[in-house]
Amino acid sequence: MHTGSSASSSAFVSAYDRLGFEPHVYEISALAYRGMIQEGKNQTIIVSGESGAGKTETVKIVVQHLAMLEHTAPSVSVDTNPASLDIVRHVVESSPLFEAFGNAMTTKNSNGSRFGKVTRLHFAPDWTADTQDTFCYNLKGSSYQTYLLETNRIVYQTAGERSFHIFYQLLSASSDLKRTMLGEEWIDAAEKDFCYLGEPRECQVDGHSDAQSFIKTLHALELFGWEGDALQSLFGALGAVLRIGNLTFQEQEEGEAIVSSDTALRLLADAVGLSTTDLESAFTHLIIKANNDTIEVPLSAEISKNTTDALAKQMYSFIFDSVVMKVNQWTASSKSSEAEAAISLVDICGFESFQTNRFDQLCINYANEKLQHKYVQDNLLKKRVEHEREEIELFDTTLMDNSDILDLIEGREGLINVMNEECMRPNGNNKVLQSLS
């Protein structure tokens, strides 16, 4: 795993590299805070590495450290700033929500982030009462930006992996809570009852079972304003995603698909408040509007199944976005003008290579390659010019230059352009990409 920071922190990393030591996460955090105060510049800490390298835990440590730095100053009384403590509490308690809705068990990690995240901690100077010559920066709020959510995990997981934690946490809840939030038919619901969850697998996060983690998630949801009907709607949407996965389709002789799982269709219709007839028609027919005419085109069983999977992934994406939006509402600075500086933490998904690599993996690895290229250009190549000017011997920096990989992905004849052309071509398919591999 690599942890780096801009401004003064990068000098610290370079010094440690020369001595052959690894930089310490708390020191990186403290130097970013000091650089913000002394230089008056925004700071950025990049946390990257392979899946399972510990990026998620590192970001949690840095956020907690930065959030509490102002309260550890000798001249600051914690009791005199309850509003600031409330901000700190919301910032710290956002972690269980992001873990529940955005993390999953992988072959390398029981709590791997399946999305990218930029955490911005907003600070403002606060002159202390003890002396007017010194001041600290108080945390005024935070904001989160997420990207590359691995929605494909909703409908498919490789052997030994699980879907997002929140589904297993919800199913581990008490029968009374499931009855209240989801209905009578959910009382005895378990992982084995849902096709999207695959084979039941045990998983512990920080030594906690799914049931224990769900208590933390519920506490965090309540802290960020989910209660009553809002909480019930959130869990109901999660339940609907699982219900969609149980739909099966059968193709009739004329090639038109029908839903072959009547019970699953009825349960889904009850969950979303629609009739079974309307749902079946929506999943098995394509509506085309041309001028004033409306034509219904029957779909095959394969396309109908792909349609339901796409709907489930899009629904979960909306659910995840609503969680992020809610957290941002509660952690935002009360006055945008108060925040004069920020420390950003970039937490990205780890490099991935599976037996079957899908578009999600391409986007994740592409983002990592772009970040690697940016780091090499801004740090190593600039230092190479300086070393060459002073006639100081330096290692071969071309070994870390990944320009050829980026050309393969985003170049004129790269993968992205090939896929775009294939999408625009009538009856486009994946044979071209298969021939490239």
C-alpha positions as CSV (number, residue, x, y, z in Angstrom):
1,M,0.0,0.0,0.0
2,H,1.2,3.5,-0.8
3,T,0.3,6.5,1.3
4,G,1.4,9.9,0.0
5,S,0.5,13.5,0.5
6,S,1.1,16.8,-1.3
7,A,3.0,19.8,-0.1
8,S,5.1,19.2,3.0
9,S,4.1,15.6,3.5
10,S,5.6,14.6,0.2
11,A,9.0,15.8,1.4
12,F,8.6,13.6,4.4
13,V,7.9,10.6,2.3
14,S,10.9,11.3,0.1
15,A,13.2,11.6,3.1
16,Y,12.0,8.2,4.5
17,D,12.4,6.6,1.1
18,R,16.0,7.6,1.0
19,L,16.5,6.1,4.5
20,G,14.8,2.9,3.5
21,F,11.9,3.3,6.0
22,E,8.2,3.3,5.4
23,P,6.3,6.5,6.2
24,H,4.0,6.3,9.2
25,V,0.3,7.0,8.7
26,Y,0.0,9.3,11.7
27,E,3.0,11.3,10.7
28,I,1.6,11.7,7.2
29,S,-1.6,12.9,8.7
30,A,0.1,15.4,11.1
31,L,2.3,16.8,8.3
32,A,-0.7,17.4,6.1
33,Y,-2.3,19.3,8.9
34,R,0.8,21.3,9.6
35,G,1.3,22.1,5.9
36,M,-2.3,23.4,5.8
37,I,-1.6,25.7,8.7
38,Q,1.9,26.9,7.9
39,E,1.6,27.2,4.1
40,G,-2.1,27.9,3.9
41,K,-2.5,25.4,1.2
42,N,-5.0,22.6,0.7
43,Q,-3.5,19.1,1.2
44,T,-4.2,15.8,-0.4
45,I,-3.4,12.3,0.9
46,I,-3.5,9.5,-1.6
47,V,-4.1,5.9,-0.3
48,S,-3.6,3.3,-2.9
49,G,-2.6,-0.4,-3.2
50,E,-3.8,-3.9,-4.0
51,S,-7.1,-5.3,-2.8
52,G,-6.6,-6.3,0.9
53,A,-3.6,-4.0,1.4
54,G,-5.4,-2.1,4.2
55,K,-6.6,1.1,2.4
56,T,-10.0,1.2,4.1
57,E,-8.5,1.0,7.6
58,T,-5.8,3.5,6.8
59,V,-8.4,6.1,5.7
60,K,-10.4,5.5,8.8
61,I,-7.3,6.1,11.0
62,V,-6.4,9.3,9.1
63,V,-9.9,10.7,9.3
64,Q,-10.2,10.0,13.0
65,H,-6.8,11.5,13.6
66,L,-7.4,14.7,11.7
67,A,-10.9,15.1,13.2
68,M,-9.5,15.0,16.7
69,L,-6.3,17.0,16.3
70,E,-7.8,20.3,17.3
71,H,-9.0,18.7,20.6
72,T,-5.6,17.5,21.5
73,A,-4.0,20.9,21.5
74,P,-3.0,22.0,25.0
75,S,-4.7,25.4,24.7
76,V,-8.1,23.9,23.6
77,S,-10.8,22.9,26.0
78,V,-12.9,20.1,24.6
79,D,-15.9,21.1,26.8
80,T,-16.0,24.6,25.3
81,N,-16.6,23.4,21.8
82,P,-19.6,21.0,21.7
83,A,-20.6,21.9,18.2
84,S,-17.2,20.9,16.9
85,L,-17.4,17.6,18.8
86,D,-20.8,16.9,17.1
87,I,-19.2,17.5,13.7
88,V,-16.4,15.1,14.7
89,R,-18.9,12.5,15.8
90,H,-20.8,12.6,12.4
91,V,-17.5,12.5,10.4
92,V,-16.3,9.4,12.4
93,E,-19.6,7.7,12.4
94,S,-20.0,7.9,8.6
95,S,-17.5,5.0,8.2
96,P,-19.9,2.2,9.3
97,L,-22.4,3.4,6.6
98,F,-19.9,3.5,3.8
99,E,-18.6,0.1,4.9
100,A,-22.1,-1.5,5.1
101,F,-23.3,-0.2,1.7
102,G,-20.0,0.0,-0.2
103,N,-17.8,-2.8,1.1
104,A,-17.9,-6.5,0.6
105,M,-16.0,-9.8,1.3
106,T,-13.5,-10.6,-1.4
107,T,-11.0,-13.4,-1.8
108,K,-8.3,-11.1,-0.3
109,N,-10.2,-9.1,2.2
110,S,-13.2,-9.5,4.4
111,N,-14.0,-5.8,4.3
112,G,-12.8,-4.6,0.9
113,S,-14.1,-1.3,-0.5
114,R,-15.9,-1.8,-3.8
115,F,-16.0,1.9,-4.7
116,G,-13.7,4.9,-4.9
117,K,-14.1,7.8,-2.5
118,V,-12.7,11.3,-2.0
119,T,-13.1,12.5,1.6
120,R,-12.7,16.3,2.1
121,L,-12.3,17.5,5.6
122,H,-13.0,21.3,5.7
123,F,-11.1,23.4,8.3
124,A,-11.1,27.0,9.3
125,P,-8.6,28.9,11.5
126,D,-9.6,29.5,15.1
127,W,-7.6,32.0,17.3
128,T,-7.3,30.7,20.8
129,A,-8.1,32.7,23.9
130,D,-4.7,32.0,25.5
131,T,-2.6,33.9,23.0
132,Q,-3.2,35.8,19.8
133,D,0.0,34.6,18.3
134,T,-1.0,31.0,17.8
135,F,-4.1,29.4,16.4
136,C,-5.3,26.0,15.3
137,Y,-7.6,24.9,12.5
138,N,-11.0,23.6,13.6
139,L,-12.9,21.0,11.7
140,K,-16.0,22.7,10.2
141,G,-17.4,19.8,8.3
142,S,-16.7,17.2,5.6
143,S,-17.9,16.2,2.1
144,Y,-17.7,12.9,0.3
145,Q,-17.6,12.2,-3.4
146,T,-17.9,8.6,-4.5
147,Y,-17.3,6.9,-7.9
148,L,-16.9,3.5,-9.6
149,L,-19.3,1.6,-7.3
150,E,-19.0,-2.1,-8.3
151,T,-22.7,-2.6,-9.1
152,N,-21.9,-5.8,-11.0
153,R,-21.4,-7.4,-7.5
154,I,-25.1,-7.2,-6.9
155,V,-25.9,-9.9,-9.5
156,Y,-22.6,-11.8,-9.6
157,Q,-19.8,-12.7,-7.2
158,T,-16.8,-14.9,-7.9
159,A,-16.2,-18.1,-5.8
160,G,-15.4,-17.2,-2.1
161,E,-16.8,-13.7,-2.3
162,R,-20.0,-12.0,-1.1
163,S,-22.2,-9.1,-2.2
164,F,-22.3,-5.9,-0.2
165,H,-22.4,-6.2,3.6
166,I,-25.8,-4.5,4.1
167,F,-27.7,-7.4,2.6
168,Y,-26.3,-10.0,5.0
169,Q,-26.6,-7.5,7.9
170,L,-30.3,-7.0,7.1
171,L,-31.0,-10.7,6.9
172,S,-29.3,-11.2,10.3
173,A,-31.7,-8.8,12.0
174,S,-34.3,-10.0,14.5
175,S,-37.6,-11.4,13.2
176,D,-39.5,-8.5,14.8
177,L,-37.4,-5.9,13.0
178,K,-37.7,-7.7,9.7
179,R,-41.5,-8.0,10.2
180,T,-41.7,-4.2,10.9
181,M,-39.5,-3.0,8.2
182,L,-40.1,-5.6,5.4
183,G,-43.2,-7.5,6.2
184,E,-44.4,-10.9,7.4
185,E,-42.8,-12.9,4.5
186,W,-39.3,-11.7,5.7
187,I,-39.4,-13.2,9.2
188,D,-37.5,-16.4,8.3
189,A,-35.7,-15.0,5.2
190,A,-32.0,-16.1,4.9
191,E,-29.2,-15.9,2.4
192,K,-30.1,-19.1,0.8
193,D,-33.4,-17.7,-0.2
194,F,-32.0,-15.2,-2.7
195,C,-30.1,-16.0,-5.9
196,Y,-28.2,-12.7,-5.8
197,L,-26.4,-13.8,-2.6
198,G,-25.1,-17.1,-3.8
199,E,-23.8,-19.7,-1.3
200,P,-24.0,-18.7,2.4
201,R,-20.6,-17.6,3.6
202,E,-19.5,-16.5,7.1
203,C,-17.8,-13.2,7.3
204,Q,-16.5,-11.1,10.2
205,V,-15.6,-7.4,10.0
206,D,-13.2,-6.2,12.7
207,G,-14.2,-9.3,14.7
208,H,-17.9,-8.6,14.5
209,S,-20.6,-10.9,12.9
210,D,-23.2,-9.6,10.5
211,A,-25.7,-9.3,13.3
212,Q,-23.3,-7.3,15.5
213,S,-22.3,-5.1,12.5
214,F,-25.9,-4.4,11.8
215,I,-26.3,-2.8,15.2
216,K,-23.5,-0.4,14.3
217,T,-25.1,0.3,11.0
218,L,-28.5,1.0,12.6
219,H,-26.9,3.4,15.0
220,A,-25.2,5.2,12.2
221,L,-28.4,5.4,10.2
222,E,-30.3,6.9,13.1
223,L,-27.5,9.4,13.7
224,F,-27.8,10.6,10.1
225,G,-31.6,11.0,10.2
226,W,-33.0,7.6,9.0
227,E,-35.9,6.7,11.1
228,G,-39.6,5.8,10.8
229,D,-40.9,5.8,7.2
230,A,-37.5,6.8,5.8
231,L,-35.7,3.8,7.3
232,Q,-38.5,1.5,6.3
233,S,-38.3,2.8,2.7
234,L,-34.6,2.3,2.7
235,F,-34.8,-1.4,3.8
236,G,-37.8,-1.9,1.5
237,A,-35.7,-0.9,-1.5
238,L,-32.9,-3.2,-0.4
239,G,-35.5,-6.0,-0.1
240,A,-36.8,-5.3,-3.6
241,V,-33.3,-5.6,-5.1
242,L,-33.0,-9.1,-3.6
243,R,-36.5,-10.0,-4.8
244,I,-35.6,-9.0,-8.4
245,G,-32.8,-11.6,-8.4
246,N,-35.3,-14.5,-7.8
247,L,-37.1,-13.8,-11.1
248,T,-36.7,-16.5,-13.7
249,F,-37.9,-16.5,-17.4
250,Q,-39.0,-19.1,-19.8
251,E,-39.1,-18.7,-23.6
252,Q,-42.2,-19.8,-25.5
253,E,-42.1,-21.4,-28.9
254,E,-42.6,-18.0,-30.7
255,G,-39.5,-16.7,-28.9
256,E,-41.4,-14.5,-26.4
257,A,-40.4,-14.7,-22.8
258,I,-42.7,-15.1,-19.8
259,V,-41.9,-15.0,-16.1
260,S,-41.7,-18.6,-14.9
261,S,-41.4,-17.8,-11.1
262,D,-44.9,-16.8,-10.1
263,T,-44.2,-16.6,-6.4
264,A,-41.1,-14.5,-6.9
265,L,-43.1,-12.2,-9.2
266,R,-45.8,-11.8,-6.6
267,L,-43.4,-11.0,-3.8
268,L,-41.7,-8.4,-5.9
269,A,-45.0,-6.8,-7.0
270,D,-45.9,-6.5,-3.3
271,A,-42.6,-5.0,-2.5
272,V,-42.7,-2.3,-5.1
273,G,-46.5,-1.7,-5.1
274,L,-47.2,-2.7,-8.7
275,S,-49.4,-5.4,-10.2
276,T,-47.8,-8.6,-11.4
277,T,-49.2,-8.0,-14.9
278,D,-47.5,-4.7,-15.2
279,L,-44.2,-6.0,-13.9
280,E,-44.2,-9.0,-16.2
281,S,-44.9,-6.9,-19.2
282,A,-42.2,-4.4,-18.3
283,F,-39.6,-7.2,-18.0
284,T,-40.5,-9.1,-21.1
285,H,-41.4,-6.3,-23.6
286,L,-39.5,-3.4,-25.1
287,I,-41.7,-0.3,-25.7
288,I,-40.7,1.7,-28.8
289,K,-42.3,5.0,-29.6
290,A,-42.2,6.3,-33.1
291,N,-44.0,9.5,-33.8
292,N,-47.5,8.9,-32.4
293,D,-47.3,5.1,-32.5
294,T,-46.3,2.8,-29.6
295,I,-45.0,-0.6,-30.4
296,E,-44.3,-3.4,-27.9
297,V,-41.5,-5.8,-29.0
298,P,-41.3,-9.1,-27.1
299,L,-38.0,-10.0,-25.6
300,S,-36.2,-13.3,-25.3
301,A,-35.7,-15.0,-21.9
302,E,-32.0,-14.0,-21.9
303,I,-32.6,-10.4,-22.6
304,S,-35.4,-10.3,-20.0
305,K,-33.0,-11.7,-17.4
306,N,-30.4,-9.1,-18.4
307,T,-33.0,-6.4,-18.0
308,T,-33.9,-7.4,-14.5
309,D,-30.2,-7.5,-13.5
310,A,-29.7,-4.1,-14.9
311,L,-32.6,-2.8,-13.0
312,A,-31.3,-4.3,-9.7
313,K,-27.9,-2.7,-10.3
314,Q,-29.4,0.7,-11.0
315,M,-31.6,0.5,-8.0
316,Y,-28.7,-0.2,-5.7
317,S,-26.7,2.6,-7.2
318,F,-29.6,5.0,-6.3
319,I,-29.7,3.6,-2.8
320,F,-25.9,4.1,-2.4
321,D,-26.2,7.6,-3.8
322,S,-28.9,8.4,-1.3
323,V,-26.7,7.3,1.6
324,V,-23.8,9.5,0.3
325,M,-26.2,12.5,-0.1
326,K,-27.6,12.1,3.4
327,V,-24.2,11.9,5.0
328,N,-23.1,15.0,3.1
329,Q,-26.1,16.9,4.3
330,W,-25.3,16.1,8.0
331,T,-21.5,16.6,7.8
332,A,-21.4,19.8,5.6
333,S,-20.2,23.0,7.1
334,S,-23.0,25.2,8.4
335,K,-21.5,28.1,6.5
336,S,-19.5,27.4,3.4
337,S,-17.5,30.6,3.9
338,E,-16.2,29.3,7.2
339,A,-14.1,26.6,5.6
340,E,-10.9,28.2,4.3
341,A,-8.8,25.0,3.9
342,A,-9.3,21.4,3.2
343,I,-7.5,18.1,3.5
344,S,-8.6,15.5,1.0
345,L,-8.2,11.8,1.2
346,V,-8.3,9.8,-2.0
347,D,-9.2,6.2,-1.4
348,I,-9.4,4.1,-4.6
349,C,-10.3,0.5,-5.3
350,G,-7.3,-1.9,-5.5
351,F,-6.0,-3.4,-8.7
352,E,-8.0,-6.4,-9.7
353,S,-7.6,-9.4,-11.9
354,F,-10.2,-12.2,-11.9
355,Q,-10.8,-15.2,-14.0
356,T,-13.5,-13.3,-15.7
357,N,-12.7,-9.6,-15.8
358,R,-15.7,-7.3,-16.6
359,F,-16.1,-3.7,-17.4
360,D,-16.1,-2.8,-13.7
361,Q,-12.6,-4.2,-13.3
362,L,-11.4,-2.3,-16.4
363,C,-12.7,1.0,-15.0
364,I,-11.1,0.4,-11.6
365,N,-7.7,-0.6,-13.0
366,Y,-7.9,2.3,-15.5
367,A,-8.5,4.8,-12.6
368,N,-5.5,3.3,-10.7
369,E,-3.3,3.6,-13.8
370,K,-4.2,7.2,-14.3
371,L,-3.4,8.0,-10.6
372,Q,-0.1,6.1,-10.9
373,H,0.8,8.1,-14.0
374,K,-0.1,11.4,-12.2
375,Y,2.0,10.5,-9.2
376,V,5.0,9.5,-11.4
377,Q,4.8,12.7,-13.5
378,D,4.4,15.1,-10.5
379,N,7.1,13.5,-8.3
380,L,9.6,11.1,-9.9
381,L,10.0,12.8,-13.3
382,K,10.4,16.2,-11.8
383,K,13.1,14.8,-9.4
384,R,14.8,13.1,-12.3
385,V,15.2,16.5,-14.1
386,E,16.6,18.0,-10.9
387,H,19.0,15.0,-10.3
388,E,20.2,15.2,-13.9
389,R,20.9,18.9,-13.6
390,E,23.0,18.3,-10.5
391,E,24.6,15.2,-12.0
392,I,23.3,13.0,-9.2
393,E,22.8,9.3,-10.1
394,L,19.2,8.2,-10.0
395,F,17.4,4.8,-10.6
396,D,15.8,4.1,-13.9
397,T,12.4,5.9,-13.6
398,T,11.1,4.4,-16.8
399,L,10.4,1.3,-14.9
400,M,7.6,3.2,-13.1
401,D,6.3,5.0,-16.2
402,N,3.0,3.4,-17.3
403,S,2.3,5.5,-20.3
404,D,2.2,2.4,-22.6
405,I,-0.6,0.9,-20.4
406,L,-2.6,4.1,-20.7
407,D,-2.1,4.2,-24.5
408,L,-3.5,0.6,-24.6
409,I,-6.6,1.8,-22.7
410,E,-7.3,5.3,-23.8
411,G,-5.1,5.7,-27.0
412,R,-6.5,6.4,-30.5
413,E,-6.7,2.6,-31.1
414,G,-7.2,1.8,-27.4
415,L,-9.8,-0.4,-25.7
416,I,-12.2,2.5,-24.9
417,N,-12.3,3.7,-28.5
418,V,-12.8,0.2,-29.8
419,M,-15.7,-0.3,-27.4
420,N,-17.3,3.0,-28.3
421,E,-17.1,2.1,-32.0
422,E,-18.6,-1.3,-31.4
423,C,-21.5,0.2,-29.4
424,M,-22.3,2.6,-32.2
425,R,-22.1,-0.1,-34.9
426,P,-25.4,-1.8,-35.8
427,N,-25.6,-5.3,-34.3
428,G,-22.4,-4.6,-32.4
429,N,-21.0,-7.4,-30.2
430,N,-18.1,-8.4,-28.1
431,K,-16.3,-10.6,-30.7
432,V,-14.0,-7.8,-31.6
433,L,-12.8,-7.4,-28.1
434,Q,-12.5,-11.2,-27.8
435,S,-10.2,-11.2,-30.8
436,L,-8.0,-8.6,-29.2
437,S,-7.5,-10.7,-26.2
